Amino acid sequence: MGAAGLAKRLGTFLSGLLECGIFCGVIFGWASLVFVLKKLGYFEDLCEVTSDPSANRTLTALALLLFPAMSMLSVGGILLILTNMQVGNLFGKYRSIIITLYNGAFDSSSATFLIIKVLHERGLTLRAMFLFMAACSAWHLLRTFFLLPRSRIPYPLPPTYDYGARCPGRSRSYRTHEEKRPPGEPGPEEPLEQRPGGGEGTSPAPFWACARSALFGVHVLWLSAMQLRHYLFIGTLNPLLDHLARGDQRLVSTYTNAFAFTQLCGVLCAPWNGLILDRHKRGKGPRPEGALAALADLRASVLSLTVTVVQCVLFSVCAAVPVLPVQFATFVLQVVSRSFLYGGNAAFLAIAFPPQHFGKLYGLAMALSALVALLQYPCLALVRGPLRQDPFYVNVAMVAVVLVAFASPVVVARECRRRAKELEAAGTPLAEPPTPH
């Protein structure tokens, strides 16, 4: 790969990191935005006791547009992160690290609403700031045309892969490489054990077989349980802080800012999960290939899945402690847990299933977990109603919900043993023979 190709790949990586770190996960900064909305009097006309409707009526008349606006921000962010995660395919053995780093930037982008909150306190209007964000969409278009391929990025990469804006001539393009490939020769996107006529002689599993597998089902359970915990925490954070601060709005604002600032650390926490997933690729000895490489990747994911659940359990326990200073520890554990959760989710799907199904399986997993996340609304209604703004009992119940996620690493470990037995039965050695001296 020449200097121009390396520069293009680095440009793609860095611009994608910037895109994920500013735009993709802004919806997770809702706790900062809702503080501003409450200050501006959004939806106060629906309250039983209303304040003086002075200059804010013109501003909040279209408050209902928040529902489609936040929905589109959420969906658009997921589509951006899904596209960007393919950039990891450009970097070979660092693939999982790139994927988790992008998901960490996705988490950190929730600080965008903190910036909006701080700037609003300095005098900027909410309308001006959101119009500026809308204008920044030109960035996405320019990056799409000049630094991304027309279709997906294959994995592993063909030897002469090229993409994006380039000088006339297609000799180095992926399309030309595929056109020149002899009929029947395995393509670059299938691991050796899944290529027709190669490795174990098996064909890639069809999408619906993957979607109906126990491995995928228990992974969706793992994602859903912890995502519900995180969504519910974000949704109840403002009433929780109000309750623990006994209505002191200055104290609530201080803790809200502290929570938002910790979100900036997501981009620093997530790559550690990538290091766990890729740790077996950094040895000095020969790396396994084909079915052995797939098995090694799956084994590495067991520790990643387990560590993520342990983090979420600790976060849930701290969130259930009704002491205001303890919430600083909750904020730290929450951002570490969430960065491991989303990075680990994407990396696991890339590891455990055929790469040509990654986008479909990722979308299906996120859709199913989003349906489970709808349970946050009856929980929020319970907090606002019978529990009188005290989410203590809901937080205790969430500890039990998160414990269910331990089923995933157990099932994956069993799947690793099953695949190892199949390889041994087929005569594939699971360890490299000693090198003679």
DAFENLIN-V228033 format. One record per residue. N is the residue number from 0. RES is the residue in three letters. SS is DSSP state (helix for helix, strand for strand, loop for the rest). Layout:
n:N res:RES ss:SS
n:N res:RES ss:SS
This chain:
n:0 res:MET ss:loop
n:1 res:GLY ss:loop
n:2 res:ALA ss:helix
n:3 res:ALA ss:helix
n:4 res:GLY ss:helix
n:5 res:LEU ss:helix
n:6 res:ALA ss:helix
n:7 res:LYS ss:helix
n:8 res:ARG ss:helix
n:9 res:LEU ss:helix
n:10 res:GLY ss:helix
n:11 res:THR ss:helix
n:12 res:PHE ss:helix
n:13 res:LEU ss:helix
n:14 res:SER ss:helix
n:15 res:GLY ss:helix
n:16 res:LEU ss:helix
n:17 res:LEU ss:helix
n:18 res:GLU ss:helix
n:19 res:CYS ss:helix
n:20 res:GLY ss:helix
n:21 res:ILE ss:helix
n:22 res:PHE ss:helix
n:23 res:CYS ss:helix
n:24 res:GLY ss:loop
n:25 res:VAL ss:helix
n:26 res:ILE ss:helix
n:27 res:PHE ss:helix
n:28 res:GLY ss:helix
n:29 res:TRP ss:helix
n:30 res:ALA ss:helix
n:31 res:SER ss:helix
n:32 res:LEU ss:helix
n:33 res:VAL ss:helix
n:34 res:PHE ss:helix
n:35 res:VAL ss:helix
n:36 res:LEU ss:helix
n:37 res:LYS ss:helix
n:38 res:LYS ss:helix
n:39 res:LEU ss:helix
n:40 res:GLY ss:loop
n:41 res:TYR ss:loop
n:42 res:PHE ss:loop
n:43 res:GLU ss:helix
n:44 res:ASP ss:helix
n:45 res:LEU ss:helix
n:46 res:CYS ss:loop
n:47 res:GLU ss:loop
n:48 res:VAL ss:loop
n:49 res:THR ss:loop
n:50 res:SER ss:loop
n:51 res:ASP ss:loop
n:52 res:PRO ss:loop
n:53 res:SER ss:loop
n:54 res:ALA ss:loop
n:55 res:ASN ss:loop
n:56 res:ARG ss:helix
n:57 res:THR ss:helix
n:58 res:LEU ss:helix
n:59 res:THR ss:helix
n:60 res:ALA ss:loop
n:61 res:LEU ss:loop
n:62 res:ALA ss:loop
n:63 res:LEU ss:loop
n:64 res:LEU ss:helix
n:65 res:LEU ss:helix
n:66 res:PHE ss:helix
n:67 res:PRO ss:helix
n:68 res:ALA ss:helix
n:69 res:MET ss:helix
n:70 res:SER ss:helix
n:71 res:MET ss:helix
n:72 res:LEU ss:helix
n:73 res:SER ss:helix
n:74 res:VAL ss:helix
n:75 res:GLY ss:helix
n:76 res:GLY ss:helix
n:77 res:ILE ss:helix
n:78 res:LEU ss:helix
n:79 res:LEU ss:helix
n:80 res:ILE ss:helix
n:81 res:LEU ss:helix
n:82 res:THR ss:helix
n:83 res:ASN ss:helix
n:84 res:MET ss:helix
n:85 res:GLN ss:helix
n:86 res:VAL ss:helix
n:87 res:GLY ss:helix
n:88 res:ASN ss:helix
n:89 res:LEU ss:helix
n:90 res:PHE ss:helix
n:91 res:GLY ss:helix
n:92 res:LYS ss:helix
n:93 res:TYR ss:helix
n:94 res:ARG ss:helix
n:95 res:SER ss:helix
n:96 res:ILE ss:helix
n:97 res:ILE ss:helix
n:98 res:ILE ss:helix
n:99 res:THR ss:helix
n:100 res:LEU ss:helix
n:101 res:TYR ss:helix
n:102 res:ASN ss:helix
n:103 res:GLY ss:helix
n:104 res:ALA ss:helix
n:105 res:PHE ss:helix
n:106 res:ASP ss:helix
n:107 res:SER ss:helix
n:108 res:SER ss:loop
n:109 res:SER ss:loop
n:110 res:ALA ss:helix
n:111 res:THR ss:helix
n:112 res:PHE ss:helix
n:113 res:LEU ss:helix
n:114 res:ILE ss:helix
n:115 res:ILE ss:helix
n:116 res:LYS ss:helix
n:117 res:VAL ss:helix
n:118 res:LEU ss:helix
n:119 res:HIS ss:helix
n:120 res:GLU ss:helix
n:121 res:ARG ss:loop
n:122 res:GLY ss:loop
n:123 res:LEU ss:loop
n:124 res:THR ss:loop
n:125 res:LEU ss:helix
n:126 res:ARG ss:helix
n:127 res:ALA ss:helix
n:128 res:MET ss:helix
n:129 res:PHE ss:helix
n:130 res:LEU ss:helix
n:131 res:PHE ss:helix
n:132 res:MET ss:helix
n:133 res:ALA ss:helix
n:134 res:ALA ss:helix
n:135 res:CYS ss:loop
n:136 res:SER ss:helix
n:137 res:ALA ss:helix
n:138 res:TRP ss:helix
n:139 res:HIS ss:helix
n:140 res:LEU ss:helix
n:141 res:LEU ss:helix
n:142 res:ARG ss:helix
n:143 res:THR ss:helix
n:144 res:PHE ss:helix
n:145 res:PHE ss:helix
n:146 res:LEU ss:helix
n:147 res:LEU ss:loop
n:148 res:PRO ss:loop
n:149 res:ARG ss:loop
n:150 res:SER ss:loop
n:151 res:ARG ss:loop
n:152 res:ILE ss:loop
n:153 res:PRO ss:loop
n:154 res:TYR ss:loop
n:155 res:PRO ss:loop
n:156 res:LEU ss:loop
n:157 res:PRO ss:loop
n:158 res:PRO ss:loop
n:159 res:THR ss:loop
n:160 res:TYR ss:loop
n:161 res:ASP ss:loop
n:162 res:TYR ss:loop
n:163 res:GLY ss:loop
n:164 res:ALA ss:loop
n:165 res:ARG ss:loop
n:166 res:CYS ss:loop
n:167 res:PRO ss:loop
n:168 res:GLY ss:loop
n:169 res:ARG ss:loop
n:170 res:SER ss:loop
n:171 res:ARG ss:loop
n:172 res:SER ss:loop
n:173 res:TYR ss:helix
n:174 res:ARG ss:helix
n:175 res:THR ss:helix
n:176 res:HIS ss:helix
n:177 res:GLU ss:helix
n:178 res:GLU ss:helix
n:179 res:LYS ss:helix
n:180 res:ARG ss:loop
n:181 res:PRO ss:loop
n:182 res:PRO ss:loop
n:183 res:GLY ss:loop
n:184 res:GLU ss:loop
n:185 res:PRO ss:loop
n:186 res:GLY ss:loop
n:187 res:PRO ss:loop
n:188 res:GLU ss:loop
n:189 res:GLU ss:loop
n:190 res:PRO ss:loop
n:191 res:LEU ss:helix
n:192 res:GLU ss:helix
n:193 res:GLN ss:helix
n:194 res:ARG ss:loop
n:195 res:PRO ss:loop
n:196 res:GLY ss:loop
n:197 res:GLY ss:loop
n:198 res:GLY ss:loop
n:199 res:GLU ss:loop
n:200 res:GLY ss:loop
n:201 res:THR ss:loop
n:202 res:SER ss:loop
n:203 res:PRO ss:loop
n:204 res:ALA ss:loop
n:205 res:PRO ss:loop
n:206 res:PHE ss:helix
n:207 res:TRP ss:helix
n:208 res:ALA ss:helix
n:209 res:CYS ss:helix
n:210 res:ALA ss:helix
n:211 res:ARG ss:loop
n:212 res:SER ss:loop
n:213 res:ALA ss:helix
n:214 res:LEU ss:helix
n:215 res:PHE ss:helix
n:216 res:GLY ss:helix
n:217 res:VAL ss:helix
n:218 res:HIS ss:helix
n:219 res:VAL ss:helix
n:220 res:LEU ss:helix
n:221 res:TRP ss:helix
n:222 res:LEU ss:helix
n:223 res:SER ss:helix
n:224 res:ALA ss:helix
n:225 res:MET ss:helix
n:226 res:GLN ss:helix
n:227 res:LEU ss:helix
n:228 res:ARG ss:helix
n:229 res:HIS ss:helix
n:230 res:TYR ss:helix
n:231 res:LEU ss:helix
n:232 res:PHE ss:helix
n:233 res:ILE ss:helix
n:234 res:GLY ss:helix
n:235 res:THR ss:helix
n:236 res:LEU ss:helix
n:237 res:ASN ss:helix
n:238 res:PRO ss:helix
n:239 res:LEU ss:helix
n:240 res:LEU ss:helix
n:241 res:ASP ss:helix
n:242 res:HIS ss:helix
n:243 res:LEU ss:helix
n:244 res:ALA ss:loop
n:245 res:ARG ss:loop
n:246 res:GLY ss:loop
n:247 res:ASP ss:loop
n:248 res:GLN ss:helix
n:249 res:ARG ss:helix
n:250 res:LEU ss:helix
n:251 res:VAL ss:helix
n:252 res:SER ss:helix
n:253 res:THR ss:helix
n:254 res:TYR ss:helix
n:255 res:THR ss:helix
n:256 res:ASN ss:helix
n:257 res:ALA ss:helix
n:258 res:PHE ss:helix
n:259 res:ALA ss:helix
n:260 res:PHE ss:helix
n:261 res:THR ss:helix
n:262 res:GLN ss:helix
n:263 res:LEU ss:loop
n:264 res:CYS ss:loop
n:265 res:GLY ss:helix
n:266 res:VAL ss:helix
n:267 res:LEU ss:helix
n:268 res:CYS ss:helix
n:269 res:ALA ss:helix
n:270 res:PRO ss:helix
n:271 res:TRP ss:helix
n:272 res:ASN ss:helix
n:273 res:GLY ss:helix
n:274 res:LEU ss:helix
n:275 res:ILE ss:helix
n:276 res:LEU ss:helix
n:277 res:ASP ss:loop
n:278 res:ARG ss:helix
n:279 res:HIS ss:helix
n:280 res:LYS ss:helix
n:281 res:ARG ss:loop
n:282 res:GLY ss:loop
n:283 res:LYS ss:loop
n:284 res:GLY ss:loop
n:285 res:PRO ss:loop
n:286 res:ARG ss:loop
n:287 res:PRO ss:loop
n:288 res:GLU ss:loop
n:289 res:GLY ss:helix
n:290 res:ALA ss:helix
n:291 res:LEU ss:helix
n:292 res:ALA ss:helix
n:293 res:ALA ss:helix
n:294 res:LEU ss:helix
n:295 res:ALA ss:helix
n:296 res:ASP ss:helix
n:297 res:LEU ss:helix
n:298 res:ARG ss:helix
n:299 res:ALA ss:helix
n:300 res:SER ss:helix
n:301 res:VAL ss:helix
n:302 res:LEU ss:helix
n:303 res:SER ss:helix
n:304 res:LEU ss:helix
n:305 res:THR ss:helix
n:306 res:VAL ss:helix
n:307 res:THR ss:helix
n:308 res:VAL ss:helix
n:309 res:VAL ss:helix
n:310 res:GLN ss:helix
n:311 res:CYS ss:helix
n:312 res:VAL ss:helix
n:313 res:LEU ss:helix
n:314 res:PHE ss:helix
n:315 res:SER ss:helix
n:316 res:VAL ss:helix
n:317 res:CYS ss:helix
n:318 res:ALA ss:helix
n:319 res:ALA ss:loop
n:320 res:VAL ss:loop
n:321 res:PRO ss:loop
n:322 res:VAL ss:loop
n:323 res:LEU ss:loop
n:324 res:PRO ss:loop
n:325 res:VAL ss:helix
n:326 res:GLN ss:helix
n:327 res:PHE ss:helix
n:328 res:ALA ss:helix
n:329 res:THR ss:helix
n:330 res:PHE ss:helix
n:331 res:VAL ss:helix
n:332 res:LEU ss:helix
n:333 res:GLN ss:helix
n:334 res:VAL ss:helix
n:335 res:VAL ss:helix
n:336 res:SER ss:helix
n:337 res:ARG ss:helix
n:338 res:SER ss:helix
n:339 res:PHE ss:helix
n:340 res:LEU ss:helix
n:341 res:TYR ss:helix
n:342 res:GLY ss:helix
n:343 res:GLY ss:helix
n:344 res:ASN ss:helix
n:345 res:ALA ss:helix
n:346 res:ALA ss:helix
n:347 res:PHE ss:helix
n:348 res:LEU ss:helix
n:349 res:ALA ss:helix
n:350 res:ILE ss:helix
n:351 res:ALA ss:helix
n:352 res:PHE ss:loop
n:353 res:PRO ss:loop
n:354 res:PRO ss:helix
n:355 res:GLN ss:helix
n:356 res:HIS ss:helix
n:357 res:PHE ss:helix
n:358 res:GLY ss:helix
n:359 res:LYS ss:helix
n:360 res:LEU ss:helix
n:361 res:TYR ss:helix
n:362 res:GLY ss:helix
n:363 res:LEU ss:helix
n:364 res:ALA ss:helix
n:365 res:MET ss:helix
n:366 res:ALA ss:helix
n:367 res:LEU ss:helix
n:368 res:SER ss:helix
n:369 res:ALA ss:helix
n:370 res:LEU ss:helix
n:371 res:VAL ss:helix
n:372 res:ALA ss:helix
n:373 res:LEU ss:loop
n:374 res:LEU ss:helix
n:375 res:GLN ss:helix
n:376 res:TYR ss:helix
n:377 res:PRO ss:helix
n:378 res:CYS ss:helix
n:379 res:LEU ss:helix
n:380 res:ALA ss:helix
n:381 res:LEU ss:helix
n:382 res:VAL ss:helix
n:383 res:ARG ss:helix
n:384 res:GLY ss:loop
n:385 res:PRO ss:loop
n:386 res:LEU ss:loop
n:387 res:ARG ss:loop
n:388 res:GLN ss:loop
n:389 res:ASP ss:loop
n:390 res:PRO ss:loop
n:391 res:PHE ss:helix
n:392 res:TYR ss:helix
n:393 res:VAL ss:helix
n:394 res:ASN ss:helix
n:395 res:VAL ss:helix
n:396 res:ALA ss:helix
n:397 res:MET ss:helix
n:398 res:VAL ss:helix
n:399 res:ALA ss:helix
n:400 res:VAL ss:helix
n:401 res:VAL ss:helix
n:402 res:LEU ss:helix
n:403 res:VAL ss:loop
n:404 res:ALA ss:loop
n:405 res:PHE ss:helix
n:406 res:ALA ss:helix
n:407 res:SER ss:helix
n:408 res:PRO ss:helix
n:409 res:VAL ss:helix
n:410 res:VAL ss:helix
n:411 res:VAL ss:helix
n:412 res:ALA ss:helix
n:413 res:ARG ss:helix
n:414 res:GLU ss:helix
n:415 res:CYS ss:helix
n:416 res:ARG ss:helix
n:417 res:ARG ss:helix
n:418 res:ARG ss:helix
n:419 res:ALA ss:helix
n:420 res:LYS ss:helix
n:421 res:GLU ss:helix
n:422 res:LEU ss:helix
n:423 res:GLU ss:helix
n:424 res:ALA ss:helix
n:425 res:ALA ss:loop
n:426 res:GLY ss:loop
n:427 res:THR ss:loop
n:428 res:PRO ss:loop
n:429 res:LEU ss:loop
n:430 res:ALA ss:loop
n:431 res:GLU ss:loop
n:432 res:PRO ss:loop
n:433 res:PRO ss:loop
n:434 res:THR ss:loop
n:435 res:PRO ss:loop
n:436 res:HIS ss:loop
